[in-house]
Amino acid sequence: MIEKTPILNFVTHAVLITATLLMCFPIYVSFITATLPLERMAEFPKPLLPDDQLLVNMAAAWEKGGFSTLYMNSLISATIIMVGKIVIAMITAFSLVYFRFRFRGIAFWMIFITLMLPLEVRIVPTYEVASNVLLPLQRILEWTGLAWLIQTASGIRVDLNWSLINSYAGLTLPLIATATGTFLFRQFFLTIPDELTEAAKMDGSGALRFLRDVLLPLSRTNIAALAVIMFVFGWNQYLWPLLVTSGSEYRTLTIGLTFMQPGPDGASDWNVILAGALLVMLPPVAVVVFAQRWFVKGLVNSEK
């Protein structure tokens, strides 16, 4: 039961308005600064009303930061991460719910426990694997003596090396698994009535057909919600792209924005830099606004 009183409504709205202002004020200041010409940057106190230089500063930021390549790299990596996470999470949840195999519960909890291991905790071993994906196979060959045997018999030294550094695969593959998505789909699949599964079996539907023709259409709101979360997650990645890219060819927007900061002796053109920050924010904001209806429905409701 939800109690509704005038005092409680006033307090609730006051807290919500205060929290909204606290969260939005830094973004508003960034927007105002992005609209100012360079000569107004030294004004004190800072202006709180916009000027007319927003598009000029955005164009300057686009050219100064080389955003054409950065935008493409961020869009490709965020899209691959989003699609990969949805596909892997859905297939994993499908196998956990609809297939009976030994240690199924242990497999689920091992996946669930990875929620407690963010990328920052496992970034060193992840980088070592990304620098040479075939390193475990190389170690196995060396420990078993097969590398020595192959070299003795053929004279060819076994040195397996496949690096993901400076590639789209390196940007995306280590981030593509998701325990959150697996848990979301698993909980939704558990609500599917058994009668629907039995009816599909009586119609001669196999496992893949049941997944494609029944579960996939029913999961569209969950897919939309997860797509929004994972696109924003992939777009905002900073630490991993910083480690896995060493040049500008595969650099993403979040990394490229930091290179626009002035050095110790550089000019403080923060109006251009913050205009670049607004450009970086636009795609995830557009995705959230466009998919807001499906995003909320996917989190709080299910269509069956």
Disulfide bonds with the S-S distance in Angstrom:
none
